[in-house]
């Protein structure tokens, strides 16, 4: 199968022209939502980690050692 680099570049340029790019507002809203979800996830997993840590320390009786 022969590949023509010039034809490929023309097709890429055509496809890029068809893409619907998000506007500034949509990008800002999406970024805010992603950052918010990351923060919520971080708090959730921190809490779960603390609870599991307490349970493991209580199970093995090593509370206060580290």
LUMDO-917788 format. One record per residue (C-alpha): x, y, z. Coordinates in steps of 0.25 Angstrom, whole numbers, plus 5000, padded with zeros to 4 digits. Example, Ala and Ser with C-alpha at 12.3 -4.5 7.8 and 13.67 -1.06 7.14 Angstrom:
# LUMDO-917788
504949825031
505549965029
END
This chain:
# LUMDO-917788
500050005000
500650134996
500650255005
500650394999
501050495010
500450615003
499150555001
499150515016
499450655020
498350715011
497350615018
497850645032
497650795029
496250765023
495850685036
496350785045
495450885038
494250805041
494550795056
493650875065
494550935075
494050975089
493951125092
494551195104
493351185113
493151035110
494651015113
494651095126
493351025131
493950885127
495250915134
494550965147
493750835147
494950745146
495650825157
494450815166
494350665163
495850645166
495750715179
494450635183
495150505180
496450545187
495650575200
494850445199
496050365197
496850435208
495650405217
495550255213
497050245215
496950295229
495850205233
496550085227
497850125234
497050135247
496449995245
497849935242
498449995254
497349955263
497349815257
498849795259
498949875272
500049975268
499250105270
500250215273
501450155267
501650225254
END
